[in-house]
Amino acid sequence: MALDVLSMAYPPLIVFAAALLVLVLPRIAGFAVGAASLAAVLAVSLVAPEGQHLVGTFLGFEVVPFYVDDFSRMVGLGLGFLGVCSVIYAYSSEASKTLVAFALVYVSSSIGAAFAGDWLVLLFMWELMAVTSTLVVWHYGGEAVRAGFRYALFHGTGGVLVMMAVAAHYVQVGTFVYTDAGIANGIPALLAVLGMGVNVAFIGVHTWLPDTYPRPHIAASVFLSVYTTKTSAFVLYRAFPVDAGSDLGIYIAYMGGLMAVYGATFALLQHDMRALLSYHIQAQLGYIVAGIGMATMGSDLAAAGAMSHLFNNVLFKSLLFMAVGVVIYRTGEEDLYKLGGLWREMPLTAIGFGFGALSITAIPGFNGYVSKGMLFDAADPHYYGQPEYQALYWLLWLGAIGTLLSFIKLGYYVFFHGETDLEVADAKPGQTVAMLGLGGACLLFGVWWQGLADLAPTIHGLEFEYYGGHSHLHPYSPGHLQTAGILTGVAAVTFVVVRKPLSKLDLGDPAMFVYPATYAVSRWTMLGVTGTYAAVDRTVVGAVKRCYWIGNNPVLAVDAAAGRLPDWLIAVDERQPTDGGRPSTIHLRTGIGTTVLLLTLVLTVVLWLLVV
């Protein structure tokens, strides 16, 4: 009976209801309900029975809103646990009730996408995620508004491509329900990888990341740093699952390798702390994307590594944004070179940052070491990988060195370099609880790596064949520890050499040219279209008015044609509109964010009722 109840407890709906309550309850009660709703998602993810739940029809199509398997369970656990910590952090960081309500609807759509069992539900949640995440950005105002519009344009374009992919997939296979083969090969697969590539920050369509995430409230950045990108990477895996044999697999894998290098390189050049972390979202997504590419060509280890690294990223990436957010919250400074020596004033924040940095840089004892090691093994041609992965293996190496350099730089200049003249307080209690909770999870799954392996789909302690023999998964083997030591040593020595020249560099991302170029093209295109429309409108309206006048005055029209009437009489009467009486006393004006949220809520409820 308990399992039946859990199978009917739809996780996104729980969080959605909590978002509404946050708006009407007192602040502390509303935030408590929000955290409890995400704790419920964590519980449902842990114990809900595997299989399809809440199966129904929508407009005559079969839909599966709630689908539980090893993959969605693992992602649900990560998103639920992070959600609890993020709401606690937002409360201590003085986030408003409106912001957290926006964020919870956003989280709800992300969880809905993770648990979707068909492409139609996924598409709805995907678009809802784009809309609600834009509201989270816009809420802060200022520079975040323009960044939010650019963000919305990227995700709107990606969503259209995914919609086209889903439609083409249905034409080929005749169903929206997920299959073991993923998205259909050919045009659907190409459209899917391009559309999903926007959300997972493929090179060239990644600029929304460093442009958007440094601008909103620090609590908003924590939510944004995980839910869109990690959920989208998981959806990319749904489209290209293990052993799908897609022709695009090798290209996806190498795009991931290039992302790891590109993101780490431009992170290293940043002065803005949140911009640095945003580029590292792209870099770490690169490892996940590389694993998905290898998985689709038959590597179980790559699939496990990709999903494990996704799960670990949920933990350590949000932790890093929290720690940096506390620094910004206490000092008001975004530029890492204008800080220093903060470990004395903010030891708890420094510890939280240290846990996140040691995790993302794959230091033994922390979770990133385990999952990144799986991906290295999957790409290593001398271990589990294929010969065509040789260049990919070295790209992942370069990305790892760049990641180490970036976080040595960030930690050095913010917490250890020089003395600080600032007298600032450390993290507030809620911020500390959130950071240490995530940091403890990073440490737990690094030491108790068997627990992570048991969570990871396609692993569960099995042996893996490779060229020349077979082996059990064992991340703390001498070979793995030696690799970690070499990477760390190379990065440490390199930082000593490049530290001073690096501090003088502040190079922009060349891909950012897309913004002024797009603005110029869009502006002149808009002026051309609106000018043409206005000319056509004047011509048509003028012709209609004259036809109407001729129809009512045929005799005068004949005389006018013969030239027997003066010009003043020929002119069509330009009637002025009336004032409509007294002004209305009903005021319906509200902010754009609130308007979009209310429309989104109404539409979501209507569609949910139609599905049920």
N, C-alpha and C positions, 0 to 999 in steps of 0.2 A: 504493500500500500504506500509506504513512504517513497519508494522508487517511482511509483505512478504519479504521486504528487509532484515530485521533483521534475519529472518529464513534462509536466504541464506548467511548471514555473518558468515562464519565458524570460530569460535574463534581461534582454533589452527593455522589456516592458516594466520590470521592477525599477530599473534606473530611471526610465522615462517618468514614471510616477513620482519618484523621489525629486526629480528636477522641478516638477510642478509644486511640490510641497515646500521646496526651498524658497520659492517666491513668496509664500504666504505665511510660513511659520517664523517665529523669532529666529534670529541669526544662528544662535548656538544649537537650537533644536533642528533647524533646517539642515545645517551642516552635519549634524549627528545622523539624521535620516539619510542624507546622501552617502555618508561613509557606510552606514548599515546596509544600504542597497547594494553597494559594491562588495561588501562582505558576503552578502547573499549570493552574488554572482560567483564569488570564489567558492562557496560551499556547493552550489549547483554544479559548477565545473568539475569539482572533485568527485562527486558521488552520483551524478545523473547517469542513468544507464546508457550504454552505447546504442546508437541507431537513430532512425528518423522519428521525430516527434512533431506534434501539431500539424500533421499533413493535411492539406486542404486544397481548394481550388480558388483561383482568382481569374476572373474574366474567362473562365473555361480552361485555364492552364493549371496543371498540377504544380503545387508549390510546397516546399518543405522549409518553413521558417526556422526550425530548430533541429539541427543535425549534430549529433555528438559522435566523435571518433577520437582516436589518440591525438590527432593534430589539433582539432578545435578545443579539446580538453586542455592541452598544454597552453595554448594561446589564451584561453579563458582564465586559467589560473593566474597567468602573468598579468593580464589586463585587470582582473579583479583585485589582486593584491596591490598593484600600483594605484588603482583608483582609490582605495582606502587611504593609502599614504598621501596621495595628492590632495584629497579633500582636507585632511588634517593639516597639511602644509598650507593650503589656501586659507584656512581659517586663521592660522597664526600669522600669515602674511598680509592680513587685512584685505583680502579679496572681497568684493561686494557679493551680495546675494544674487544679483542679476548675472554677474560673471560666472558664478558657480552653477547657476541654473543653465546658462548657455553651455558650459563645459559638460554638465551631466547629460544633456540631450546629445551632445557630440559624442561622449563616451558611449551612450546607449546605442547610437548608430554604428559605432565602431564594433561594439560587441555583437550587434546584430549581423554585421558583415562577417565576423569571425564564425558565428554559429549558423550562418545561412547554409541550406542544403541544396539550393538551386540558384541558377543565374538570375532569375527574375527578382527574387528577394534580395539577392546580393546587389543587383543594380539599384534597387530602391535605397538600400542602406548606404551604398557607395555615394549616391547623389546627396542623401541627407547628411552624410558625413562631411561632404564638401561645403554645403550651406552652413551647417552649424559651426564648423571650424572657422569659417570666415567671420561669423558673428563673434566668436571668441576673440579673434584678432581685432575686429572693429571696435569692440566695447571700450578699449583703452583710449581711443581718440588720437588726435595728433597725427604723427607720422604713420601710425598703425593703420589709419584709414586708407591712405593711398596704397600702402603695402598690401592691405586686405583686398583691395580691388584687383591688384596684380595677381595676388594669390588666387582669387576667385576665377580670373581669366584662365590661368593655367589649369586649374582643376576642372573648370567647366569644359575646356577643350579635351582634357583626358577623359572626362566622363562621357562625352559624345562618342569618342573612339571606342570606349568600352561598350557603350550601348549598341553601336554598330556591330561590334564583335559578337555580342550576345545574340543579336538578331540574325546575323549570318550563321552562327552556330546552330540556332534553332532550325533554320532552313535546311541545314545539312543533316542533323540527327533527329529532329522532330520532337525534342523534349528540352525543357530548361533544367531538369534535375541533373545534379552532378553525376558523372560517370568516372570510372577508374582511368579513362583515357584523357580526362581533362577537357580543355577547349578543343574544338574540331581543328584539324590541320588545315593549312592553306590560308585563305583570307581571314577567317575568324582568329586564327592564332596570331597572324601578323598584326591585325587591328588591336587584339588584346594586349600584346606585348608593348605596342606603342602607347596605348591608353594607360595601362598600368605603369608603364615606364615613367610617366609624369609623376605619379604619386610615390614611386620608389626612387625618384631623383636620378634617372639616367642622365649621363653627361649631356649637356645641351638643353635639357629641360629641368634642370636642378636649381636654377637661380632663385626660385621662390623660397627655398629653404633659408639661405643666409640673408635674404632680403626681408623675410617675414618674422622669423622666430626671435630676433633680438629686439623687436619693437613693442610687443604688448606687455601687460603686467607680468611680473616674474612668475606668478602662479599659473597664468595662462601658458607661458612658455613650457612649464612642466607638463601640462596636459598635451600641448601640441607636439612636444618632442617625441612622443611615443605613438599616440593612437592612430594618426593617419598613416605614417610611414610603415609601422610594424604590421598593422592590419593589412595594408596594401601588399606588403611583401608576402604575407600569408595567402592572400588572394592570388598573387602571382603563382604561388605553389599550387593552389587549387587548379589553376589553368594549365600548369605544366608539372604534373605530379611525377613521382618516381616511376621510372621505367616507361614513361609515355612515348619515348622514342621520337620526340618532336625534332624536326629539321632545324628549329631555331635554338636547340639546346646549347650548342657550342658557342653561338653568338651571345646568348644570354650569359653564359659562364664568363666569357672574355669581357663583356660589358661590366660585369661585377668586378673583375680584376682591375680594370681601368678606373672604375669608380673608387676602389680602395686607394689607389695611388693619387688620383685627382683630388679627392676629398681631403686626404691627409696633407697633400702639398699645400693647398690653399688654406687649410686650417693653420698650418705652420706660419703663414704670412699674416695672420689676422692680429689686430690690436684689440678689437671688441671681443670680450669673453664669450658672449652668447653666439656671435658669428663663428668663432672658432669651434664651439660645440656643434653648431649647425652643420658646418662642413664635415664634422666627424659623424654626424648622422648619415650623410652620404657615404662616407668611407666604410662605416660598419655595415650599412646596407649593401655595400659592394661585396662583402664576404657572404652575406646571406644570398644575394642574387647569384654569385658564383656557385654557391652550393646548390641552388635550385637548378641552375643550368646543368651542372654535373649530374644531379639526381634524375633529371628527365631523360638522361642517356643511360640510366640503369644503376647508379651508385646509391645503395641504401645508406652507406656511411655519410655521403654528401647530404642526403635528405635529413638524416638525424642531426648532422652538424649545422645545417641551415636553420632548422627549427629550434635547436638548442641555443644557437647564437641569437636568434630572434628573441627567445625567452629571456636570455641573459641581458640583451640590449634593453628590454623593457625595464629591467632593474637598474643597471648601472648608468644608462643614459639619462634617465629621469633623476637619479641621484646626483649626477654631475650638474644638471640644470638647477636642482635645488640648492646645492652648495654655492654655486656661482650666484644664484638668485639672492641668497642670504648676504653675500658680500655686497651686491648692488643695493640691497635693501638697507644695509647698515651704513655703507659709505657713500652711496649715491654715485659711484664711479663705475663706468663700463670699460674703460681702457685699462688693460692689465698692466701696461708699463707705468701707470700712474699710482700703482699700489706697491705693496711690499711689506714683508715682516709681519703679516697679519696673524701668523700662527700664535703669537703671544697674546693677542687680544681676542682671537676667535679660535681657540683650540678645538672645540667641538665641530665647528664648521670645517676646520682643517682635517680632522679625522674623517668626517663624512666625504670630503673631497678625495682624501687619500684612498678610501675604500673604492670609490668610483674609478679613480685613475688607475689603481692597481688592477682593477677588473677589466677595464677597456683595453689596457695595454698587455693583457694576457700574462701577468706575472703569476708564477705557480702559487697555489693556495687560494686563488680567486676564480670565479666562475668563467670569466672570459678566456682563461687559459685552457679550460677543458673544451669548450665549444670551438674555439679557434684552432685548437690542436686537431680536432676531428676534420676540419676543413682543410688544414695543411696536409693531413694524411690522405684525404680523398683526392687531392690534387697532385700529390707526390708520385711521379711515374715509377719510382723505385719502391713504392710501398703499395698503395691501393689504386693509384690513379692510372690513367691511360697516357700513352706517349704524347698525344696531342695536347696534354695539359702542362707540358714542360714550361712554356712561357707564362701560363696562368699561375703556376706555382711561384715563379719569381716575382710576378706582379703582387701576389699576396704577401710575399716577403717584404717588398718595398713598402707596401701599405702598412705593414706592422712596424717597420722602422720609423716611418713618418708619424704613426700614432704615438709611439714612444717619445719621439722628439717633441711633439706638440704638447704632451701632458707634462713632460719634464719642464718645458718652457712655461706653461700655464701655472703649474705649482710653484716653480722657482720664483717667478716675478710677483705672484700674488701673495704667497705665504712666507717665503724664506729670504728673498733678496732684500738686503738693506734693513733699515730701521723704519718703523712707521711713526709718524707724528699724530696719527689719528687715535683718538680715544673712543673706541666704539664697543658696543656690547656684542656678545656672541649671539648665536641663534636663539630664538625664542623657544619655549618648551615644545610647542607643536611642531615647529620646524626641525628641532632636534630629534623628536620621536620619529618623524617621517624619514629623515636621513639615516638614522641609525637602524631603523627597521629595514630599509632597502639595503644598507651596507651589510647588515647581518645576513640577509639572504644571499648577497654576493659571496660572502665568506663561506656560508653554509654549503652552497653548491660547488664551491671550489675545493673544499676539504672533503665533503661527502659527495664526491663526484658520481658515485653509484646511484644516488638519488636522482641526479640530473639524467643519467643514462636510462634509468627506469622510466622517467617521464618522456624521454625522447622517443618518438615513433620510429619504428624500424630497427631499434637497437635491442633493448631488453636483454643485455648480456650475451648476445649471440656472437659467434665467431665470424670474422670476415676474411674472405680469400683475397690474396694479392699475388703478384707475380713472384713465384718462388716459394710459396707456402701459405700458411694461414696464421691468424693471430687473434687473441682476445683484445678488446678495447682496454687500454691501460695508459691513461694520459701521463702518469708519473714514471714512465720507463726512462732509463738513462738517456735514450735518444731524444725523447721529448724534452727532458730537462736541459740537455745540451743545446738544443735548438733555442729554447727560451733564454738561456744564458748568453748565447752568441748574439741574439737580437738585442737584448738589453745592453750588452757591452758595446756593440757597434753604435747604438743610439746615444749612450752616455758619452762616449768619446766624441762623436760627431757634434753633440750639443756644445761641448767645451770649445770646439773649433769654430763653430758658426754662431755662437751666442751673440757676440758684439755686432757683426755685420747683419745678423738677422733682426736685431732690435731696430735697425735703421730702415728696414724694408716695410712698406705698407702697400703692396701691389694689389690692384683690384683683379677680380675674376674677369678674364676676357669675355666670358659668356654673358657678362652683364650688359654688353652692348645691345642686347636684345631689348632692353627697356627703352632707351632713347630712340632706337630704330623703330620699335613697335609703336611708340608714341607718335613719331613723325608720320609713319605710314597710316596709322589709325586716324590721326587728326586730319590729314589731307584727304583721306578716303571719306571720312565723315563729312567734311565740308563739301566734297564733290557730290556725295549722295544727297545731302540735305539741300544743296544749291539746285541740283537737278530736280529734286522733288518739288522744291518751292516754285521753280519755273513752270514745271508741268501743272502744278496745282493752280497757279495764277492763270495759265492758259485755259485749263479745263473749266475752272470756276467762271472766268470771264465769258467763255463760250456759252455756258449754261445760262448765265444771267441774260445774255443777249438773246438767246433762243426763247427764254421765258418772256422777255419784253416783247419780242416779235409776235409770240403767240397771243399776247394780250392786246397788242396794238398793231394789227396787220395793216390798217390803212396808213398809219404813221410810218410804218416800216417801208411801205411802197414809196411814200413821199420822200422818206429819207434816202432810199436808194436812188431816187430820181434827182436828188439834190435840192428838194424844195423846202427843207426844214433847216432851221439854224442849228449849229453844233450843240448849243446848250440843251436843246430839247432831245437830241439824240442820245446824250449820255445816260447810261443806266443808273438808276437811283441806288446809291450806296446806303442801305439802311443801317442804322445804328442799333445795336442790341439794347434791350431794356435792362434796367438795373436789377430786375428780379424781385423788387419789393424790399422789405426790411432784411437786414443781415440775419443769418441764423444764429441762434443762441446756443446751438449744440456744437461742442468742440470735440472733433474726432482726431485731432493731430497728435501724433506720437513719434518717437524716434524710429529710424529705419531698422535698427537692430531689433527693437521690441516688436515692430510690425512683422518683420520676417519670422521672428520666433513664434508669434501667435499664429501666423498662417501655416508655418511648418507643423506646429502642434495639431492644429485642426485637420490638416491634410493627413498627418500620420494616423490620427485616431480614425478618420474615415476609411483609409486604406486598410487599417488593421481590422475594422469591423467587417469590411468586404471580404477579407481573407478568411476570417473566422466563420 
